[in-house]
Amino acid sequence: MLVFSVAKKVLTFRSIKIGSMRIVKYIVLLGLVSCSSPTKKDALLFSFPKKIKEVSGIKTTADSNLIWAIQDSGNPNEIYGIDQNGSVSKTISVTNAENIDWEDITSDKEGNLYIGDFGNNDNERKDLAIYKINNKNLEQSEVASEYKITFNYPEQTDFPPNKKELFYDCEGFFEMDNHFYLVTKNRSKNFDGTTFLYKIPNIPGNHQAVLLGKFKTCSDYDSCVITSAAISQDHKKVAILGHDTVWLFENFNGDNFLNGKVTSYQLDNFSQKEAVCFKDNATLFIADEIDKKTGGGNLYEYVISDLKTKE
């Protein structure tokens, strides 16, 4: 699309009578036309409604046009269905699941939703949980979770651990082939960017999380602490999110996703980004919560091929 600007001026005109005909001779300056290249599409899609100040997870599903969102600790035990204009189309109260610290939301291939109540800032919790919400109940205003999964990290033996070993917070997960994959948030003193990948079966009951691998982002906590994770619809890409960076993993073997080829992408602003999901295999939705210093409270759309790699 081209953008035009026109400066219009009529310079002169003369009329000359020849017989019964009047010929008007005129000179018109059509204008100076300038063409400018289109600016890159703004990544901002919309700002969340005022009731959603602390978005902590977002997810799309194949059978709905809504973006499902949750908020973290201190907020109601509610799931919000948000339309493409940023309006809350549905509010669903989960009657049997307290929002201790809901940090992410994901779905399976059938469109069932799962809430990750595993925020663990101080690494003290022993009640980490995941709740299943049946997709058949998403038209209701109140639902009960179909089942609850509880789990622990076997590597954690102290609650809390030493300040140099605060590895057991989590703000990102996704579901694939009847298993959950959790990407941990490192809150350790002398932060070095280490994040762990754990696996849990999608089966009701209590489970020990299985450690699959680890990855180092960078040693700058503000940029490189992990706040969300997602897998593409074709299961060929995994994204993990920081406040101004997204890491994309591809060409992995099996489910040790963090051993794949990784590309880090620089996002166009620094904010308290808390949620990522795939709109499609080539596009990411990213959300940030409201912060006094960095603003936020927005949903952004990024085409992966348009992002700049981070040096």
Residue, then its C-alpha position, 0 to 999 in steps of 0.5 A: m500500500l502506498v501513501f500519497s500526499v498532494a499539494k494542489k495549486v491552480l496557476t493561471f488560465r486564459s480564455i480566447k474567443i475564436g468565432s462562437m467558441r471560447i477556448v479556455k486554456y489553462i495550466v493546472l499543477l496537479g500537485l507534488v505526489s510523493c510515495s512512501s513505503p508502508t510502515k511495518k504493521d504495529a504488533l499491538l492488536f489491542s489493550f485488555p479490558k480494565k478487569i484484566k490487569e495481570v494476564s498470566g496465560i493465553k491460549t487459542t483453540a481450533d474450535s473457537n475464535l476466542i483467546w482464552a486468558i487467566q490472571d495470577s494470584g490475587n485475582p478471581n478463579e476465572i477464565y476469560g474468553i476474549d474476542q478479536n477486538g479485545s472485549v471479554s465475550k465470556t467469563i467462566s468461574v471455576t468453582n472448585a479451583e482456588n487461584i493460588d497462583w495461576e500462571d499459564i493456560t494450555s489446551d490439548k488437541e480436543g480443545n480442553l483447557y488446562i490451568g497451571d496453578f504452579g506459581n511458586n515465587d518463594n519455592e515453598r509450595k507443596d500443592l502445585a496443581i493443574y486443573k482440566i476444564n472440559n471444552k463441552n463446558l466452555e459455554q457455561s458461566e460456572v464450571a467445575s474442573e473435570y479433574k486435578i493433577t498434583f505434582n512435585y519436583p523430585e530434585q527439590t528436597d528443601f522448601p524453600p531451597n538455598k537462595k542459590e537453588l531457587f529453580y522451582d517456580c514455573e510460569g509456562f507449560f503446554e500439552m502434547d500427546n497426553h503429557f504436560y511439559l513445564v519450563t521453570k522460572n529461575r529465581s536463584k541468587n546469582f542468576d545464570g539463565t538456567t531453566f529446566l524442562y519437566k514432563i508430567p502425565n496428563i492423568p488425574g492423581n499425584h505425580q513426580a515431574v521427570l526432568l528432561g533437560k535444561f537450557k541457559t538463556c542469559s545472565d540478565y534476569d530482567s531480559c532472560v527470566i522465563t515467563s511462559a511457554a507454548i508449542s505450535q499446532d504442528h508440534k514443530k516449534v516451541a517458544i519460551l518467553g522473556h520480557d523482551t526476548v522469545w526463544l524458538f526451538e526447532n528440529f528437536n528429537g522426541d520431546n527434549f525440546l530444549n535440545g533443538k536448534v534455538t533462535s533468539y528473537q528481539l521483541d520491539n519493547f521491554s515490558q512485563k510479558e507474561a504469556v505466549c501462544f501460537k496463533d498458527n504455526a508461523t505467528l505468535f500472540i504475546a501478552d503483557e500485564i500492566d506495570k507502572k514503569t513499563g506500561g503493558g496490559n496489551l496483546y501483540e501479534y508477531v509473525i515469526s519470520d518478521l522478527k529480528t534475531k538477537e545477537 
